[in-house]
């Protein structure tokens, strides 16, 4: 779709292009009736003024966008989002770019705001995280002509994705627990609205447990510390405590570890607890947390490099999934 120009608006409104410019700049000399006619033409033509004249002169936009899909902007303590944003910013800055942020949802307003920012050339493309992003939102964004890189999520038909091999990490974790005599495993993960990486963790968990001939259960969580704590408390209250609890991420595992301390349970004596991510804080817990290391920072930097290459018109190939590794510590 051809983007409307200032001259198109002028012709549609029957005024000079300077008059349109004056309206956009809030010039006081414009009569109300003329202003209304120009604004009506702007709306009818879906015209987006360029708010980055410097970028136009340079023929490139030097601001990238980090867009979080269905991440609460008020949740400031999320180590995952904070790490991703820091790594994206570092890589963008190293290559002469700045980084803006956006919070997207299924509603029209947030996507329309992102579209306007792109059409106004205040951003040149976006790296998006959020495993609830669906193909419809992806297709809508790419239909604008905007370059988009999907980080830590898979969607069919998305050519530019950076993610990790979550399945092999979960298989290694299950094998580790079984090798140490654990026969009753419980995985804490959300039960609804599965994103692709959560599905990989869940499916590989059950497949690995079946292959080893051990019991496997799935307990509801929502990625938070509180949900991991709640999961262990509910298991304990049921009288059917597993001998290994696997947090789908480090935060849920940490919540479970806190609950175990409160209940007077020995970890790993009464039950083993493990996480998934290997954020810095887990090695300072007591006991230190066994987990799967996911190279989130390296993945974020790769996503920034990929987006910059795309905005520069280069032909790009999606990298293979990043390898993950089992990190054995005291909790398991």
Secondary structure, 3 states (H helix, E strand, C coil): CCCCCHHHHHHHHCCCHHHHHHHHCCCCCCCHHHHHHHHHHHHHHCCCCCCCHHHHHHCCCCEEEEEEECCCCCCCCCHHHHHHHHHHHHHHHHCCCEEEEEEECCCHHHHHHHHHHHHCCCCCEEEEECCCCCHHHHHHHHHCCCEEEEECCCCCCCCCEECECHHHHHHHHHHHHHHCCCCEEEEEECCCCCCHHHHHHHHHHHHHHHHHCCEEEEEECCCCHHHHHHHHHHHHHHCCCCCEEEECCHHHHHHHHHHHHHHCCCCCCCCEEECCECCHHHHHCCCCCEEEECCHHHHHHHHHHHHHHHHCCCCCCCCCCECCEEECCCCC
